[in-house]
């Protein structure tokens, strides 16, 4: 602890020996140098172009606080706050210019002919993929029955959440029906939706 205090005293002595103008110049120039360094690196280094620039925003907040403390040594509170706010606004604009260089990660487009169906259960083990598809003849009967139940339920006076759930079910069931043969995973999704429909049937007396 003694060494830390001794170090801080030396730093304070060095800063106290500098004039206000020198300290202000060091503060503003160091901030500008950091900004230009980050800007140049973002423009020249591909890995940094898409990196998060949030740390620079935090740095701007810290420099604004330093600016306020510095100006309080020479000016009143109102003027010091005014300068600190101006500094922060300029810094935020500079931060915005860095954000413009960020590149959003582009997700690969899905095949337009493929059907994406989500399930609330965890994925089945990889070896399930080796199982044969469920024939359309077996699934169509349940699908048609499930769709007819869905349509009947949608005619009822439903709660908002139940209606949204049913709309999603109808979309999923239509997609499954359009596919014909179902994989084992899609068969599980059909069972999940069918069980959910049974619960709604009991709730709304269908």
VENQUIBEL-V362511 format. One record per residue. RES is the residue in one small letter. OMEGA is omega in whole degrees, -180 to 180 (* if undefined). Layout:
res=RES omega=OMEGA
res=RES omega=OMEGA
This chain:
res=x omega=180
res=x omega=-180
res=x omega=180
res=x omega=179
res=x omega=179
res=x omega=178
res=x omega=180
res=x omega=178
res=x omega=179
res=x omega=178
res=x omega=180
res=x omega=-180
res=x omega=179
res=x omega=-180
res=x omega=-180
res=x omega=-179
res=x omega=-180
res=x omega=178
res=x omega=179
res=x omega=-179
res=x omega=180
res=x omega=179
res=x omega=179
res=x omega=180
res=x omega=179
res=x omega=-179
res=x omega=-176
res=x omega=-178
res=x omega=180
res=x omega=178
res=x omega=-180
res=x omega=179
res=x omega=178
res=x omega=180
res=x omega=-178
res=x omega=179
res=x omega=179
res=x omega=-180
res=x omega=-178
res=x omega=180
res=x omega=179
res=x omega=-179
res=x omega=-175
res=x omega=-179
res=x omega=-175
res=x omega=-178
res=x omega=-178
res=x omega=-178
res=x omega=-180
res=x omega=-179
res=x omega=180
res=x omega=-178
res=x omega=-178
res=x omega=179
res=x omega=178
res=x omega=177
res=x omega=178
res=x omega=178
res=x omega=178
res=x omega=177
res=x omega=-180
res=x omega=179
res=x omega=177
res=x omega=178
res=x omega=178
res=x omega=179
res=x omega=178
res=x omega=-180
res=x omega=-179
res=x omega=-177
res=x omega=176
res=x omega=179
res=x omega=-177
res=x omega=-174
res=x omega=180
res=x omega=-175
res=x omega=-176
res=x omega=-179
res=x omega=180
res=x omega=177
res=x omega=180
res=x omega=-180
res=x omega=-179
res=x omega=179
res=x omega=177
res=x omega=179
res=x omega=-178
res=x omega=180
res=x omega=178
res=x omega=179
res=x omega=179
res=x omega=177
res=x omega=178
res=x omega=177
res=x omega=178
res=x omega=178
res=x omega=177
res=x omega=180
res=x omega=-180
res=x omega=-178
res=x omega=180
res=x omega=179
res=x omega=178
res=x omega=177
res=x omega=-178
res=x omega=178
res=x omega=179
res=x omega=-180
res=x omega=179
res=x omega=177
res=x omega=-176
res=x omega=-179
res=x omega=-178
res=x omega=180
res=x omega=-179
res=x omega=-178
res=x omega=-177
res=x omega=178
res=x omega=180
res=x omega=180
res=x omega=177
res=x omega=-177
res=x omega=178
res=x omega=179
res=x omega=-176
res=x omega=-175
res=x omega=177
res=x omega=-180
res=x omega=-179
res=x omega=-180
res=x omega=-179
res=x omega=177
res=x omega=177
res=x omega=-178
res=x omega=-178
res=x omega=-178
res=x omega=-179
res=x omega=-175
res=x omega=-175
res=x omega=-179
res=x omega=180
res=x omega=-180
res=x omega=-179
res=x omega=178
res=x omega=-180
res=x omega=179
res=x omega=179
res=x omega=177
res=x omega=180
res=x omega=-180
res=x omega=179
res=x omega=-180
res=x omega=-179
res=x omega=177
res=x omega=-179
res=x omega=175
res=x omega=-172
res=x omega=170
res=x omega=-176
res=x omega=-179
res=x omega=179
res=x omega=-180
res=x omega=178
res=x omega=179
res=x omega=180
res=x omega=178
res=x omega=178
res=x omega=178
res=x omega=-179
res=x omega=179
res=x omega=-179
res=x omega=-179
res=x omega=177
res=x omega=179
res=x omega=178
res=x omega=180
res=x omega=-179
res=x omega=-177
res=x omega=-178
res=x omega=177
res=x omega=-178
res=x omega=173
res=x omega=177
res=x omega=179
res=x omega=179
res=x omega=174
res=x omega=176
res=x omega=179
res=x omega=177
res=x omega=179
res=x omega=180
res=x omega=-179
res=x omega=179
res=x omega=178
res=x omega=178
res=x omega=178
res=x omega=179
res=x omega=178
res=x omega=179
res=x omega=177
res=x omega=179
res=x omega=-178
res=x omega=-175
res=x omega=175
res=x omega=179
res=x omega=*
